[in-house]
Amino acid sequence: MTPPQLVIFDCDGVLVDTENTANRRLVEILAEHGFETTLAGCRKRFMGRTMKSVREMLLAEDGIDLGADFPDRWLAELPAMFADGVEAIPYVRDAILYLQAIDTPLCVASSAKVEKMHMTLGASGLLPLLEDVLFSAWMVDRGKPAPDLFLHAAETMGFEAERCAVIEDSVAGVVAGKAAGMAVLGYAADPLTDREGLAEAGAVLFDDMRALPALLGLQ
């Protein structure tokens, strides 16, 4: 890979280990509305999307309405959801510190609201490294799999899209990164990650954050 000028990290599942906790709760909420699914099925269908998008998908495709206030209710539940703490993805802190040490700009572009990123990154200890470079899908018209968020992050940071690399763990995020014209690496250490979907969407898969600098051509 040609070394990127900007590295863009997704948040959930790439920086912080939150995907299973959040998706277990989403499975419970869906069951309360008469929609049965598994943790794996929930992750495969909804990962990488905003809660607004999840609500719209369920309404359009399944006739299930979680309510217009669902994203706000979800946000209100997060403190309880992560009351037992949030772990950083193994070795991602080291990867971030390495990129900063070699003066490679980086940022975060997540479907989550900034308030959620503050909560999870704060609990994991990563927030001080990233709090000034957080971009949310709620800042643009269309969330992932549209490219808007990544393009907004690149433009705000001052870089051309083709000189950026994205680190993702969801198919929607990989599709968004490729649509933005960026190189995409797919972090796939979690056993429930849709490895096949990530690869088909165009990501280069990897399982260990210690390998990230070399994969980016920066080591």
C-alpha positions in Angstrom: 0.0 0.0 0.0 1.2 3.5 -0.8 1.6 5.2 2.6 -1.5 7.3 3.3 -1.5 10.9 4.3 -4.4 10.4 6.6 -5.6 7.3 8.5 -9.3 7.2 9.4 -10.5 4.8 12.1 -14.0 3.6 12.6 -14.8 3.5 16.4 -16.9 0.6 17.5 -15.1 -2.7 16.9 -12.0 -1.0 15.7 -11.0 1.2 18.6 -13.3 -0.1 21.3 -14.7 -3.6 22.0 -18.4 -2.6 22.0 -20.0 -4.4 19.2 -21.2 -7.5 21.0 -22.5 -5.6 24.0 -24.5 -3.2 21.9 -25.8 -5.8 19.5 -27.0 -8.0 22.3 -29.1 -5.2 23.6 -30.4 -4.5 20.1 -31.4 -8.2 19.8 -33.4 -7.7 23.0 -35.1 -4.6 21.8 -36.0 -6.2 18.5 -37.5 -9.2 20.4 -39.6 -6.8 22.4 -41.1 -5.6 19.1 -41.7 -9.2 17.8 -38.7 -9.5 15.6 -36.5 -12.5 16.5 -32.8 -12.5 15.4 -29.5 -13.8 16.7 -26.4 -11.8 17.7 -24.6 -12.9 14.6 -27.6 -12.0 12.4 -28.0 -8.6 14.1 -24.3 -7.8 13.6 -24.3 -8.9 10.0 -27.4 -6.8 9.1 -26.9 -3.6 11.1 -23.3 -3.2 11.9 -21.8 0.1 10.8 -25.1 1.9 10.6 -26.7 4.7 12.6 -29.6 3.9 14.9 -31.7 6.2 12.6 -30.7 4.0 9.7 -31.5 0.8 11.7 -34.9 2.1 12.5 -35.6 3.1 8.8 -34.5 -0.3 7.6 -36.7 -2.2 10.0 -39.7 0.0 9.1 -39.2 -0.3 5.3 -38.2 -4.0 5.2 -40.0 -5.6 8.1 -42.8 -3.2 9.0 -41.4 -2.8 12.5 -41.4 0.7 13.9 -39.0 1.3 16.8 -40.2 4.9 17.0 -38.9 8.2 15.8 -37.2 8.7 19.1 -35.3 5.4 19.0 -31.9 7.0 18.4 -32.4 9.2 21.5 -33.6 6.3 23.6 -30.6 4.3 22.5 -28.2 7.0 23.5 -29.9 7.3 26.9 -29.3 3.6 27.5 -25.6 3.6 26.7 -24.4 4.5 30.2 -26.1 1.4 31.6 -25.1 -0.7 28.6 -21.4 0.0 29.2 -21.6 0.3 33.0 -19.1 -2.6 33.4 -16.5 -0.7 31.4 -15.2 -0.7 27.8 -12.0 -2.3 26.7 -9.8 -0.9 23.9 -9.2 -3.2 21.0 -5.9 -5.0 21.7 -2.8 -3.1 20.7 -4.8 -0.2 19.0 -3.5 2.3 21.5 0.1 1.3 20.4 -0.9 1.7 16.8 -2.3 5.2 17.4 0.7 6.2 19.4 3.0 5.0 16.6 1.1 7.0 13.9 1.3 10.1 16.1 5.0 9.5 16.7 5.7 9.5 13.0 3.5 12.5 12.4 0.8 10.6 10.4 -2.5 12.4 10.8 -5.4 10.3 12.0 -9.1 10.7 12.9 -12.2 8.8 13.8 -15.3 8.5 11.6 -18.1 6.6 13.2 -21.8 6.1 12.7 -22.2 6.7 16.4 -23.0 10.1 17.8 -20.1 12.1 19.3 -21.6 11.7 22.7 -21.3 7.9 22.4 -17.7 8.2 21.2 -16.9 10.4 24.2 -18.4 7.8 26.5 -16.8 4.6 25.0 -13.4 6.2 24.1 -13.4 7.8 27.5 -14.1 4.6 29.3 -11.3 2.8 27.3 -8.7 5.5 28.0 -8.4 6.4 24.3 -10.3 9.7 24.3 -7.3 12.0 25.2 -5.6 10.7 22.0 -8.6 11.4 19.7 -11.0 13.8 21.2 -10.2 16.6 18.7 -10.6 14.5 15.6 -14.0 12.8 16.0 -16.4 12.8 13.1 -20.0 11.3 13.3 -22.4 10.2 10.6 -24.8 12.6 12.2 -22.7 15.5 10.8 -23.6 14.5 7.2 -26.8 13.8 5.2 -26.1 10.1 4.6 -24.4 7.6 6.8 -22.5 4.5 5.9 -22.6 2.8 3.4 -22.7 6.2 1.6 -19.2 7.8 1.4 -20.3 11.1 2.8 -18.8 10.7 6.3 -15.4 9.7 5.1 -15.3 12.4 2.5 -16.3 15.0 5.2 -13.6 13.8 7.5 -10.9 13.9 4.8 -12.0 17.4 3.6 -12.1 18.7 7.2 -8.7 17.3 7.9 -7.4 18.8 4.7 -6.6 15.7 2.6 -7.6 14.3 -0.8 -9.7 11.2 -0.5 -7.4 9.0 -2.6 -4.5 9.7 -0.1 -6.5 8.4 2.8 -6.8 4.9 4.4 -9.8 3.6 6.3 -9.8 1.0 9.1 -13.2 -0.7 9.3 -14.9 -3.8 10.7 -18.3 -3.5 9.0 -19.4 -4.2 5.5 -21.3 -0.9 5.4 -18.1 0.9 6.4 -15.9 -0.8 3.8 -18.5 0.0 1.1 -18.4 3.6 2.3 -14.6 3.8 2.3 -14.3 2.2 -1.2 -17.0 4.5 -2.5 -15.0 7.5 -1.2 -12.0 6.3 -3.2 -10.0 5.3 -0.2 -7.9 2.3 0.6 -9.7 0.1 3.2 -8.3 -2.3 5.7 -10.8 -4.7 7.4 -10.1 -5.5 11.0 -11.5 -9.1 11.5 -10.2 -10.5 14.8 -13.7 -10.9 16.2 -15.1 -14.4 15.4 -18.5 -12.8 14.6 -17.0 -10.4 12.0 -18.4 -11.0 8.5 -15.0 -11.7 7.0 -16.4 -12.8 3.7 -18.5 -9.7 3.4 -15.6 -7.5 4.2 -13.4 -9.1 1.6 -16.2 -9.0 -1.0 -16.6 -5.3 -0.3 -13.0 -4.7 -1.1 -11.2 -4.7 2.2 -7.7 -6.1 2.9 -8.3 -8.2 6.0 -6.1 -8.3 9.1 -6.5 -9.7 12.6 -3.9 -7.9 14.7 -3.4 -4.2 15.3 0.3 -4.7 15.7 0.4 -5.3 12.0 -1.4 -2.1 11.1 1.7 0.2 10.5 3.3 -2.3 8.2 0.0 -2.9 6.3 -0.3 0.9 5.8 3.3 1.0 4.4 4.4 3.1 7.4 6.8 0.8 9.0 
